[in-house]
Amino acid sequence: MSVKNLKEQNNKKKVIVSILKFILLAIIIIGIPIYVYICHGDTIAEFKSFQDVVVMLEGYKTEAILICVLIQILQIIVSILPGQVFQLAAGYLFGFPVAFVLSIIGATVGTTLTYYIAKLLGHDFVHMFFGEEKTSEYVSRLNSKKAYIVIFLLYFIPGLPKDIVSYAAGISEMKYKPLIILSTIGRLPGMMGSIMLGSMWNKQEYFGMIVLGILATATFICCIIFRKHINVLIDKIYNKLT
């Protein structure tokens, strides 16, 4: 085969790959949200309260287990559904052990998918999805030595934007193993708290709910006060994992 023909084949392959990437991008950014809002828009509109979510899941009975996992995955990929509300509802319906396993599975699969989707599609995809300036800011943080503490704190502290983190990690120098480990550890307190609250709510253990709320607040304050010690600990984890 001549050099010219070889180049033509390579160019065709690149075009095909680009088209496939564009199709996957369109499915993620446009297709999934449109499908959810068109096919399940009425259901989402009914999620005005925690009780509405519980009633909806109870209506599906055994299928509710799969729905909880799928919603957790979908929430991480496209961030259009309230993940914590479903964790609360899962705790209420299934109890702590089952709901915890379901949430961990959903979070792990969702984070894994977003990481490798970004790695497959590249910088242009993530820039189009979240904006170049915002993406570049996160990537620069994840390429620094403080990357691990950034990952941990973003997932640990409630209210911080998490939708872009695993996507940005996929186009940064961050490896999959530390991402999945630190994101899971960072999620645990909030995830466990939501599930426990749901379980206690079902059992009408209101005193336990108050105690849990106080402990969660105290933990958050301690993390702020002892953030330097946490930095040292995360640096040690960083050195071991690298």
PyRosetta script that sets phi, psi and omega in degrees:
from pyrosetta import init, pose_from_sequence

init()
pose = pose_from_sequence("MSVKNLKEQNNKKKVIVSILKFILLAIIIIGIPIYVYICHGDTIAEFKSFQDVVVMLEGYKTEAILICVLIQILQIIVSILPGQVFQLAAGYLFGFPVAFVLSIIGATVGTTLTYYIAKLLGHDFVHMFFGEEKTSEYVSRLNSKKAYIVIFLLYFIPGLPKDIVSYAAGISEMKYKPLIILSTIGRLPGMMGSIMLGSMWNKQEYFGMIVLGILATATFICCIIFRKHINVLIDKIYNKLT")
pose.set_psi(1, 132.6)
pose.set_omega(1, -178.0)
pose.set_phi(2, -72.3)
pose.set_psi(2, 162.1)
pose.set_omega(2, 178.8)
pose.set_phi(3, -62.1)
pose.set_psi(3, -37.4)
pose.set_omega(3, -179.3)
pose.set_phi(4, -63.4)
pose.set_psi(4, -46.2)
pose.set_omega(4, 179.0)
pose.set_phi(5, -64.5)
pose.set_psi(5, -36.8)
pose.set_omega(5, 178.9)
pose.set_phi(6, -64.1)
pose.set_psi(6, -41.9)
pose.set_omega(6, 178.6)
pose.set_phi(7, -65.1)
pose.set_psi(7, -39.3)
pose.set_omega(7, 179.4)
pose.set_phi(8, -63.7)
pose.set_psi(8, -40.4)
pose.set_omega(8, 178.2)
pose.set_phi(9, -64.8)
pose.set_psi(9, -42.9)
pose.set_omega(9, 178.8)
pose.set_phi(10, -62.8)
pose.set_psi(10, -40.3)
pose.set_omega(10, 178.3)
pose.set_phi(11, -64.1)
pose.set_psi(11, -40.0)
pose.set_omega(11, 178.5)
pose.set_phi(12, -64.3)
pose.set_psi(12, -40.9)
pose.set_omega(12, 178.6)
pose.set_phi(13, -62.7)
pose.set_psi(13, -41.0)
pose.set_omega(13, 179.3)
pose.set_phi(14, -64.0)
pose.set_psi(14, -39.9)
pose.set_omega(14, 178.6)
pose.set_phi(15, -64.1)
pose.set_psi(15, -44.7)
pose.set_omega(15, 179.6)
pose.set_phi(16, -61.8)
pose.set_psi(16, -44.3)
pose.set_omega(16, 178.5)
pose.set_phi(17, -62.1)
pose.set_psi(17, -42.3)
pose.set_omega(17, 179.2)
pose.set_phi(18, -62.5)
pose.set_psi(18, -41.3)
pose.set_omega(18, 178.8)
pose.set_phi(19, -64.2)
pose.set_psi(19, -44.3)
pose.set_omega(19, 179.2)
pose.set_phi(20, -62.7)
pose.set_psi(20, -40.1)
pose.set_omega(20, 177.4)
pose.set_phi(21, -63.7)
pose.set_psi(21, -41.5)
pose.set_omega(21, 179.6)
pose.set_phi(22, -63.3)
pose.set_psi(22, -41.8)
pose.set_omega(22, 179.3)
pose.set_phi(23, -63.1)
pose.set_psi(23, -45.0)
pose.set_omega(23, 178.4)
pose.set_phi(24, -62.9)
pose.set_psi(24, -40.6)
pose.set_omega(24, 178.0)
pose.set_phi(25, -61.2)
pose.set_psi(25, -44.5)
pose.set_omega(25, -179.6)
pose.set_phi(26, -63.8)
pose.set_psi(26, -37.9)
pose.set_omega(26, 179.1)
pose.set_phi(27, -64.3)
pose.set_psi(27, -43.4)
pose.set_omega(27, -176.9)
pose.set_phi(28, -70.6)
pose.set_psi(28, -50.0)
pose.set_omega(28, -173.8)
pose.set_phi(29, -77.5)
pose.set_psi(29, -38.9)
pose.set_omega(29, -173.3)
pose.set_phi(30, -109.2)
pose.set_psi(30, -48.1)
pose.set_omega(30, -172.1)
pose.set_phi(31, -62.8)
pose.set_psi(31, -50.4)
pose.set_omega(31, -176.9)
pose.set_phi(32, -63.4)
pose.set_psi(32, -50.4)
pose.set_omega(32, 178.1)
pose.set_phi(33, -59.7)
pose.set_psi(33, -40.9)
pose.set_omega(33, 179.7)
pose.set_phi(34, -63.4)
pose.set_psi(34, -44.1)
pose.set_omega(34, 179.1)
pose.set_phi(35, -60.1)
pose.set_psi(35, -45.3)
pose.set_omega(35, -178.0)
pose.set_phi(36, -63.2)
pose.set_psi(36, -46.3)
pose.set_omega(36, -175.8)
pose.set_phi(37, -74.8)
pose.set_psi(37, -31.0)
pose.set_omega(37, 178.9)
pose.set_phi(38, -80.1)
pose.set_psi(38, -47.5)
pose.set_omega(38, -175.1)
pose.set_phi(39, -84.3)
pose.set_psi(39, -27.2)
pose.set_omega(39, -177.3)
pose.set_phi(40, -130.5)
pose.set_psi(40, 21.4)
pose.set_omega(40, -178.0)
pose.set_phi(41, -61.7)
pose.set_psi(41, -40.0)
pose.set_omega(41, 180.0)
pose.set_phi(42, -63.8)
pose.set_psi(42, -38.5)
pose.set_omega(42, 179.5)
pose.set_phi(43, -66.0)
pose.set_psi(43, -44.0)
pose.set_omega(43, 179.8)
pose.set_phi(44, -64.4)
pose.set_psi(44, -38.2)
pose.set_omega(44, -180.0)
pose.set_phi(45, -62.7)
pose.set_psi(45, -23.6)
pose.set_omega(45, -179.4)
pose.set_phi(46, -81.3)
pose.set_psi(46, -8.7)
pose.set_omega(46, -178.5)
pose.set_phi(47, -79.7)
pose.set_psi(47, 63.0)
pose.set_omega(47, -178.8)
pose.set_phi(48, -87.8)
pose.set_psi(48, -16.5)
pose.set_omega(48, -179.1)
pose.set_phi(49, -152.7)
pose.set_psi(49, 169.8)
pose.set_omega(49, 177.5)
pose.set_phi(50, -59.7)
pose.set_psi(50, -40.1)
pose.set_omega(50, -178.8)
pose.set_phi(51, -63.5)
pose.set_psi(51, -34.7)
pose.set_omega(51, 178.3)
pose.set_phi(52, -62.3)
pose.set_psi(52, -40.6)
pose.set_omega(52, 179.1)
pose.set_phi(53, -65.4)
pose.set_psi(53, -42.1)
pose.set_omega(53, 179.7)
pose.set_phi(54, -62.3)
pose.set_psi(54, -45.5)
pose.set_omega(54, 179.7)
pose.set_phi(55, -61.1)
pose.set_psi(55, -42.1)
pose.set_omega(55, 179.9)
pose.set_phi(56, -62.1)
pose.set_psi(56, -47.1)
pose.set_omega(56, -178.8)
pose.set_phi(57, -66.8)
pose.set_psi(57, -37.5)
pose.set_omega(57, 178.0)
pose.set_phi(58, -62.1)
pose.set_psi(58, -31.6)
pose.set_omega(58, 179.6)
pose.set_phi(59, -66.7)
pose.set_psi(59, -25.7)
pose.set_omega(59, -179.7)
pose.set_phi(60, -89.6)
pose.set_psi(60, -11.2)
pose.set_omega(60, 177.0)
pose.set_phi(61, 55.5)
pose.set_psi(61, -117.7)
pose.set_omega(61, -174.8)
pose.set_phi(62, -66.7)
pose.set_psi(62, -26.0)
pose.set_omega(62, 179.6)
pose.set_phi(63, -69.9)
pose.set_psi(63, -16.1)
pose.set_omega(63, -178.0)
pose.set_phi(64, -60.8)
pose.set_psi(64, -29.6)
pose.set_omega(64, 179.3)
pose.set_phi(65, -63.5)
pose.set_psi(65, -48.6)
pose.set_omega(65, 179.4)
pose.set_phi(66, -66.1)
pose.set_psi(66, -38.1)
pose.set_omega(66, -179.8)
pose.set_phi(67, -61.4)
pose.set_psi(67, -42.3)
pose.set_omega(67, 179.5)
pose.set_phi(68, -60.5)
pose.set_psi(68, -41.6)
pose.set_omega(68, 179.5)
pose.set_phi(69, -67.8)
pose.set_psi(69, -46.1)
pose.set_omega(69, -178.2)
pose.set_phi(70, -64.0)
pose.set_psi(70, -39.6)
pose.set_omega(70, 179.7)
pose.set_phi(71, -66.3)
pose.set_psi(71, -39.3)
pose.set_omega(71, 177.1)
pose.set_phi(72, -61.6)
pose.set_psi(72, -42.3)
pose.set_omega(72, 178.3)
pose.set_phi(73, -64.9)
pose.set_psi(73, -48.0)
pose.set_omega(73, -178.3)
pose.set_phi(74, -62.5)
pose.set_psi(74, -38.0)
pose.set_omega(74, -179.1)
pose.set_phi(75, -63.2)
pose.set_psi(75, -35.4)
pose.set_omega(75, 179.4)
pose.set_phi(76, -74.7)
pose.set_psi(76, -37.8)
pose.set_omega(76, -176.4)
pose.set_phi(77, -72.2)
pose.set_psi(77, -46.9)
pose.set_omega(77, -175.1)
pose.set_phi(78, -121.0)
pose.set_psi(78, -5.9)
pose.set_omega(78, 174.4)
pose.set_phi(79, 52.0)
pose.set_psi(79, 50.2)
pose.set_omega(79, 178.7)
pose.set_phi(80, -115.7)
pose.set_psi(80, -1.3)
pose.set_omega(80, -179.7)
pose.set_phi(81, -127.5)
pose.set_psi(81, 149.5)
pose.set_omega(81, -178.8)
pose.set_phi(82, -78.0)
pose.set_psi(82, 97.7)
pose.set_omega(82, -176.0)
pose.set_phi(83, -60.3)
pose.set_psi(83, -43.0)
pose.set_omega(83, -176.4)
pose.set_phi(84, -66.4)
pose.set_psi(84, -32.6)
pose.set_omega(84, 178.2)
pose.set_phi(85, -62.7)
pose.set_psi(85, -39.8)
pose.set_omega(85, 179.8)
pose.set_phi(86, -73.6)
pose.set_psi(86, -29.8)
pose.set_omega(86, 173.6)
pose.set_phi(87, -66.1)
pose.set_psi(87, -41.5)
pose.set_omega(87, 177.2)
pose.set_phi(88, -61.6)
pose.set_psi(88, -45.7)
pose.set_omega(88, 179.9)
pose.set_phi(89, -65.8)
pose.set_psi(89, -38.5)
pose.set_omega(89, 178.6)
pose.set_phi(90, -63.0)
pose.set_psi(90, -42.3)
pose.set_omega(90, 176.3)
pose.set_phi(91, -61.4)
pose.set_psi(91, -38.6)
pose.set_omega(91, -179.9)
pose.set_phi(92, -65.9)
pose.set_psi(92, -42.0)
pose.set_omega(92, -174.1)
pose.set_phi(93, -84.7)
pose.set_psi(93, -41.7)
pose.set_omega(93, -170.4)
pose.set_phi(94, -107.9)
pose.set_psi(94, -10.7)
pose.set_omega(94, -174.3)
pose.set_phi(95, 85.6)
pose.set_psi(95, 167.2)
pose.set_omega(95, -172.0)
pose.set_phi(96, -62.7)
pose.set_psi(96, -52.4)
pose.set_omega(96, -173.2)
pose.set_phi(97, -57.9)
pose.set_psi(97, -50.0)
pose.set_omega(97, -177.5)
pose.set_phi(98, -66.2)
pose.set_psi(98, -46.0)
pose.set_omega(98, -179.0)
pose.set_phi(99, -62.6)
pose.set_psi(99, -36.5)
pose.set_omega(99, 179.7)
pose.set_phi(100, -65.3)
pose.set_psi(100, -45.0)
pose.set_omega(100, 179.1)
pose.set_phi(101, -62.4)
pose.set_psi(101, -44.1)
pose.set_omega(101, 179.7)
pose.set_phi(102, -61.1)
pose.set_psi(102, -43.2)
pose.set_omega(102, -178.4)
pose.set_phi(103, -68.0)
pose.set_psi(103, -40.3)
pose.set_omega(103, 178.1)
pose.set_phi(104, -63.4)
pose.set_psi(104, -43.9)
pose.set_omega(104, 179.0)
pose.set_phi(105, -60.9)
pose.set_psi(105, -48.5)
pose.set_omega(105, -179.2)
pose.set_phi(106, -61.4)
pose.set_psi(106, -44.5)
pose.set_omega(106, -179.0)
pose.set_phi(107, -66.1)
pose.set_psi(107, -40.2)
pose.set_omega(107, -179.6)
pose.set_phi(108, -66.3)
pose.set_psi(108, -46.5)
pose.set_omega(108, 179.7)
pose.set_phi(109, -64.7)
pose.set_psi(109, -44.0)
pose.set_omega(109, -179.7)
pose.set_phi(110, -62.2)
pose.set_psi(110, -44.1)
pose.set_omega(110, 179.0)
pose.set_phi(111, -66.2)
pose.set_psi(111, -40.8)
pose.set_omega(111, 179.0)
pose.set_phi(112, -62.6)
pose.set_psi(112, -45.5)
pose.set_omega(112, -179.7)
pose.set_phi(113, -62.2)
pose.set_psi(113, -46.7)
pose.set_omega(113, -178.3)
pose.set_phi(114, -65.6)
pose.set_psi(114, -38.0)
pose.set_omega(114, 179.5)
pose.set_phi(115, -61.8)
pose.set_psi(115, -48.1)
pose.set_omega(115, -176.1)
pose.set_phi(116, -79.8)
pose.set_psi(116, -26.3)
pose.set_omega(116, 172.7)
pose.set_phi(117, -62.6)
pose.set_psi(117, -46.5)
pose.set_omega(117, 179.0)
pose.set_phi(118, -64.1)
pose.set_psi(118, -40.7)
pose.set_omega(118, -179.8)
pose.set_phi(119, -65.4)
pose.set_psi(119, -36.1)
pose.set_omega(119, 180.0)
pose.set_phi(120, -72.1)
pose.set_psi(120, -44.7)
pose.set_omega(120, -174.1)
pose.set_phi(121, -86.1)
pose.set_psi(121, -25.3)
pose.set_omega(121, 174.1)
pose.set_phi(122, 90.5)
pose.set_psi(122, -175.3)
pose.set_omega(122, -173.9)
pose.set_phi(123, -60.7)
pose.set_psi(123, -42.3)
pose.set_omega(123, -175.6)
pose.set_phi(124, -58.3)
pose.set_psi(124, -39.6)
pose.set_omega(124, 179.6)
pose.set_phi(125, -62.2)
pose.set_psi(125, -50.2)
pose.set_omega(125, -177.2)
pose.set_phi(126, -66.4)
pose.set_psi(126, -37.9)
pose.set_omega(126, 177.0)
pose.set_phi(127, -61.2)
pose.set_psi(127, -42.3)
pose.set_omega(127, -179.6)
pose.set_phi(128, -66.7)
pose.set_psi(128, -34.8)
pose.set_omega(128, -176.3)
pose.set_phi(129, -74.6)
pose.set_psi(129, -46.0)
pose.set_omega(129, -171.8)
pose.set_phi(130, -116.7)
pose.set_psi(130, -9.7)
pose.set_omega(130, -176.5)
pose.set_phi(131, 98.9)
pose.set_psi(131, 138.9)
pose.set_omega(131, -174.4)
pose.set_phi(132, -65.6)
pose.set_psi(132, -41.1)
pose.set_omega(132, -177.4)
pose.set_phi(133, -64.2)
pose.set_psi(133, -47.4)
pose.set_omega(133, -179.2)
pose.set_phi(134, -65.2)
pose.set_psi(134, -42.6)
pose.set_omega(134, -179.4)
pose.set_phi(135, -63.7)
pose.set_psi(135, -45.3)
pose.set_omega(135, -179.3)
pose.set_phi(136, -61.2)
pose.set_psi(136, -36.4)
pose.set_omega(136, 179.0)
pose.set_phi(137, -63.1)
pose.set_psi(137, -45.5)
pose.set_omega(137, -179.6)
pose.set_phi(138, -69.0)
pose.set_psi(138, -40.9)
pose.set_omega(138, -179.1)
pose.set_phi(139, -63.1)
pose.set_psi(139, -40.7)
pose.set_omega(139, 178.9)
pose.set_phi(140, -63.2)
pose.set_psi(140, -36.8)
pose.set_omega(140, 176.8)
pose.set_phi(141, -67.5)
pose.set_psi(141, -40.1)
pose.set_omega(141, -177.9)
pose.set_phi(142, -75.9)
pose.set_psi(142, -13.4)
pose.set_omega(142, 176.0)
pose.set_phi(143, -93.8)
pose.set_psi(143, -0.1)
pose.set_omega(143, -179.8)
pose.set_phi(144, -93.8)
pose.set_psi(144, 171.8)
pose.set_omega(144, 179.3)
pose.set_phi(145, -69.0)
pose.set_psi(145, -22.0)
pose.set_omega(145, 179.1)
pose.set_phi(146, -86.5)
pose.set_psi(146, 13.9)
pose.set_omega(146, -175.5)
pose.set_phi(147, -57.6)
pose.set_psi(147, -40.8)
pose.set_omega(147, -174.5)
pose.set_phi(148, -68.9)
pose.set_psi(148, -39.1)
pose.set_omega(148, 178.5)
pose.set_phi(149, -71.2)
pose.set_psi(149, -31.6)
pose.set_omega(149, 176.0)
pose.set_phi(150, -62.5)
pose.set_psi(150, -47.8)
pose.set_omega(150, 178.6)
pose.set_phi(151, -58.3)
pose.set_psi(151, -50.0)
pose.set_omega(151, -176.9)
pose.set_phi(152, -60.3)
pose.set_psi(152, -48.8)
pose.set_omega(152, -176.0)
pose.set_phi(153, -68.5)
pose.set_psi(153, -35.8)
pose.set_omega(153, 178.7)
pose.set_phi(154, -62.3)
pose.set_psi(154, -37.8)
pose.set_omega(154, 178.9)
pose.set_phi(155, -83.8)
pose.set_psi(155, -25.5)
pose.set_omega(155, -175.5)
pose.set_phi(156, -80.9)
pose.set_psi(156, -44.3)
pose.set_omega(156, -173.3)
pose.set_phi(157, -81.4)
pose.set_psi(157, 123.8)
pose.set_omega(157, -179.9)
pose.set_phi(158, -64.5)
pose.set_psi(158, 145.0)
pose.set_omega(158, 174.6)
pose.set_phi(159, 92.2)
pose.set_psi(159, -17.6)
pose.set_omega(159, 178.9)
pose.set_phi(160, -76.5)
pose.set_psi(160, 143.9)
pose.set_omega(160, -178.4)
pose.set_phi(161, -67.6)
pose.set_psi(161, 123.9)
pose.set_omega(161, -177.0)
pose.set_phi(162, -114.1)
pose.set_psi(162, -10.4)
pose.set_omega(162, -172.7)
pose.set_phi(163, -63.5)
pose.set_psi(163, -30.9)
pose.set_omega(163, -176.1)
pose.set_phi(164, -89.3)
pose.set_psi(164, -17.9)
pose.set_omega(164, -168.3)
pose.set_phi(165, -58.6)
pose.set_psi(165, -53.8)
pose.set_omega(165, -176.8)
pose.set_phi(166, -69.2)
pose.set_psi(166, -29.3)
pose.set_omega(166, 174.5)
pose.set_phi(167, -66.5)
pose.set_psi(167, -47.2)
pose.set_omega(167, 179.7)
pose.set_phi(168, -63.2)
pose.set_psi(168, -36.3)
pose.set_omega(168, 178.5)
pose.set_phi(169, -62.1)
pose.set_psi(169, -34.9)
pose.set_omega(169, -178.6)
pose.set_phi(170, -65.5)
pose.set_psi(170, -25.6)
pose.set_omega(170, 179.0)
pose.set_phi(171, -107.9)
pose.set_psi(171, 8.2)
pose.set_omega(171, 177.4)
pose.set_phi(172, -102.8)
pose.set_psi(172, -169.2)
pose.set_omega(172, 177.5)
pose.set_phi(173, -85.9)
pose.set_psi(173, -0.4)
pose.set_omega(173, -179.4)
pose.set_phi(174, -64.2)
pose.set_psi(174, 130.9)
pose.set_omega(174, 177.4)
pose.set_phi(175, -84.3)
pose.set_psi(175, 158.0)
pose.set_omega(175, -177.2)
pose.set_phi(176, -64.6)
pose.set_psi(176, -43.3)
pose.set_omega(176, -174.7)
pose.set_phi(177, -57.9)
pose.set_psi(177, -54.7)
pose.set_omega(177, 178.9)
pose.set_phi(178, -63.9)
pose.set_psi(178, -33.1)
pose.set_omega(178, 178.6)
pose.set_phi(179, -61.7)
pose.set_psi(179, -50.3)
pose.set_omega(179, -175.6)
pose.set_phi(180, -69.2)
pose.set_psi(180, -35.0)
pose.set_omega(180, 179.3)
pose.set_phi(181, -67.8)
pose.set_psi(181, -51.6)
pose.set_omega(181, -175.1)
pose.set_phi(182, -72.0)
pose.set_psi(182, -35.6)
pose.set_omega(182, 177.9)
pose.set_phi(183, -67.2)
pose.set_psi(183, -37.3)
pose.set_omega(183, 178.5)
pose.set_phi(184, -67.8)
pose.set_psi(184, -45.1)
pose.set_omega(184, 178.4)
pose.set_phi(185, -62.3)
pose.set_psi(185, -42.6)
pose.set_omega(185, -179.7)
pose.set_phi(186, -64.9)
pose.set_psi(186, -34.9)
pose.set_omega(186, -179.8)
pose.set_phi(187, -73.2)
pose.set_psi(187, -27.7)
pose.set_omega(187, -169.1)
pose.set_phi(188, -52.2)
pose.set_psi(188, -50.5)
pose.set_omega(188, -177.3)
pose.set_phi(189, -59.2)
pose.set_psi(189, -48.2)
pose.set_omega(189, 180.0)
pose.set_phi(190, -65.9)
pose.set_psi(190, -42.1)
pose.set_omega(190, 179.7)
pose.set_phi(191, -63.6)
pose.set_psi(191, -48.6)
pose.set_omega(191, -179.8)
pose.set_phi(192, -63.9)
pose.set_psi(192, -38.3)
pose.set_omega(192, 179.3)
pose.set_phi(193, -62.8)
pose.set_psi(193, -45.6)
pose.set_omega(193, 179.9)
pose.set_phi(194, -62.8)
pose.set_psi(194, -44.0)
pose.set_omega(194, -178.7)
pose.set_phi(195, -66.4)
pose.set_psi(195, -42.8)
pose.set_omega(195, 179.2)
pose.set_phi(196, -64.3)
pose.set_psi(196, -38.6)
pose.set_omega(196, 177.3)
pose.set_phi(197, -61.9)
pose.set_psi(197, -43.3)
pose.set_omega(197, 178.2)
pose.set_phi(198, -62.4)
pose.set_psi(198, -43.4)
pose.set_omega(198, 179.3)
pose.set_phi(199, -64.1)
pose.set_psi(199, -43.4)
pose.set_omega(199, 179.1)
pose.set_phi(200, -66.4)
pose.set_psi(200, -36.0)
pose.set_omega(200, 179.0)
pose.set_phi(201, -61.1)
pose.set_psi(201, -43.4)
pose.set_omega(201, 179.9)
pose.set_phi(202, -63.0)
pose.set_psi(202, -37.5)
pose.set_omega(202, -178.5)
pose.set_phi(203, -88.1)
pose.set_psi(203, 0.0)
pose.set_omega(203, -179.6)
pose.set_phi(204, 59.6)
pose.set_psi(204, 37.3)
pose.set_omega(204, 177.1)
pose.set_phi(205, -91.5)
pose.set_psi(205, 71.8)
pose.set_omega(205, -172.3)
pose.set_phi(206, -68.8)
pose.set_psi(206, -32.9)
pose.set_omega(206, 177.2)
pose.set_phi(207, -63.9)
pose.set_psi(207, -41.9)
pose.set_omega(207, 177.9)
pose.set_phi(208, -62.6)
pose.set_psi(208, -36.9)
pose.set_omega(208, 178.0)
pose.set_phi(209, -63.3)
pose.set_psi(209, -40.5)
pose.set_omega(209, 178.8)
pose.set_phi(210, -65.2)
pose.set_psi(210, -45.2)
pose.set_omega(210, 179.7)
pose.set_phi(211, -61.1)
pose.set_psi(211, -43.7)
pose.set_omega(211, 179.8)
pose.set_phi(212, -62.5)
pose.set_psi(212, -40.5)
pose.set_omega(212, 177.6)
pose.set_phi(213, -62.6)
pose.set_psi(213, -41.0)
pose.set_omega(213, 178.4)
pose.set_phi(214, -65.5)
pose.set_psi(214, -43.6)
pose.set_omega(214, 180.0)
pose.set_phi(215, -63.6)
pose.set_psi(215, -40.0)
pose.set_omega(215, 179.4)
pose.set_phi(216, -63.4)
pose.set_psi(216, -42.1)
pose.set_omega(216, 179.0)
pose.set_phi(217, -65.6)
pose.set_psi(217, -43.3)
pose.set_omega(217, -179.9)
pose.set_phi(218, -63.9)
pose.set_psi(218, -39.4)
pose.set_omega(218, 178.9)
pose.set_phi(219, -63.0)
pose.set_psi(219, -43.1)
pose.set_omega(219, 179.5)
pose.set_phi(220, -61.3)
pose.set_psi(220, -43.8)
pose.set_omega(220, -179.7)
pose.set_phi(221, -64.7)
pose.set_psi(221, -41.6)
pose.set_omega(221, -180.0)
pose.set_phi(222, -63.3)
pose.set_psi(222, -37.2)
pose.set_omega(222, 178.6)
pose.set_phi(223, -64.2)
pose.set_psi(223, -35.4)
pose.set_omega(223, 177.3)
pose.set_phi(224, -69.8)
pose.set_psi(224, -43.7)
pose.set_omega(224, -177.2)
pose.set_phi(225, -67.7)
pose.set_psi(225, -42.4)
pose.set_omega(225, -175.2)
pose.set_phi(226, -102.7)
pose.set_psi(226, 30.6)
pose.set_omega(226, -176.8)
pose.set_phi(227, -62.2)
pose.set_psi(227, -30.7)
pose.set_omega(227, 179.2)
pose.set_phi(228, -66.1)
pose.set_psi(228, -40.9)
pose.set_omega(228, 178.1)
pose.set_phi(229, -66.6)
pose.set_psi(229, -36.1)
pose.set_omega(229, 177.4)
pose.set_phi(230, -65.1)
pose.set_psi(230, -38.6)
pose.set_omega(230, 177.1)
pose.set_phi(231, -57.8)
pose.set_psi(231, -43.4)
pose.set_omega(231, -179.9)
pose.set_phi(232, -63.4)
pose.set_psi(232, -43.8)
pose.set_omega(232, -179.6)
pose.set_phi(233, -63.6)
pose.set_psi(233, -43.6)
pose.set_omega(233, 179.9)
pose.set_phi(234, -65.4)
pose.set_psi(234, -36.2)
pose.set_omega(234, 177.6)
pose.set_phi(235, -62.5)
pose.set_psi(235, -38.0)
pose.set_omega(235, 178.0)
pose.set_phi(236, -64.6)
pose.set_psi(236, -42.6)
pose.set_omega(236, 177.3)
pose.set_phi(237, -62.7)
pose.set_psi(237, -40.7)
pose.set_omega(237, 179.2)
pose.set_phi(238, -58.5)
pose.set_psi(238, -46.6)
pose.set_omega(238, -177.5)
pose.set_phi(239, -64.9)
pose.set_psi(239, -36.5)
pose.set_omega(239, -179.7)
pose.set_phi(240, -70.2)
pose.set_psi(240, -42.6)
pose.set_omega(240, -176.3)
pose.set_phi(241, -73.7)
pose.set_psi(241, -22.7)
pose.set_omega(241, 179.6)
pose.set_phi(242, -100.6)
pose.dump_pdb("model.pdb")
